[in-house]
Amino acid sequence: MSQTVSVWLLVVLALCAANLPFVSQRLFAVLPLKTPKTLAVRLAELLVCYLLAGGIGLLLEQSLGQIAPQGWEFYAITVALFITFAFPGFTWRYLFKHRT
């Protein structure tokens, strides 16, 4: 897999993973819950999705060659980008009116 393909794959994966907690009422879109998800559960799920997307990115980087060392700035930027990716799902869940 080329570097360009793996970068785009990771961006699309991160975009889907960031919106997953907000578009599904199930935990990780798989496990049904007895009560509706609260914002705290969605944020915890968002954190787990961030860690999974980061792990996949690390595996993709490792498959292309040596892993570059990263400082705290890199992680701060990726968290901010992941939260930005989650904005469409958050907007759909909390700012649009839904018929019930």
FENTA-V646834 format. One record per helix or strand. SS is the DSSP state (H for helix, E for strand). FROM is the first residue (numbers start at 0). TO is the last residue. If there is no record, write none. Layout:
<<SS	FROM	TO> <SS	FROM	TO>>
This chain:
<<H	2	22> <E	26	26> <E	30	30> <H	38	63> <H	71	84> <H	86	94>>
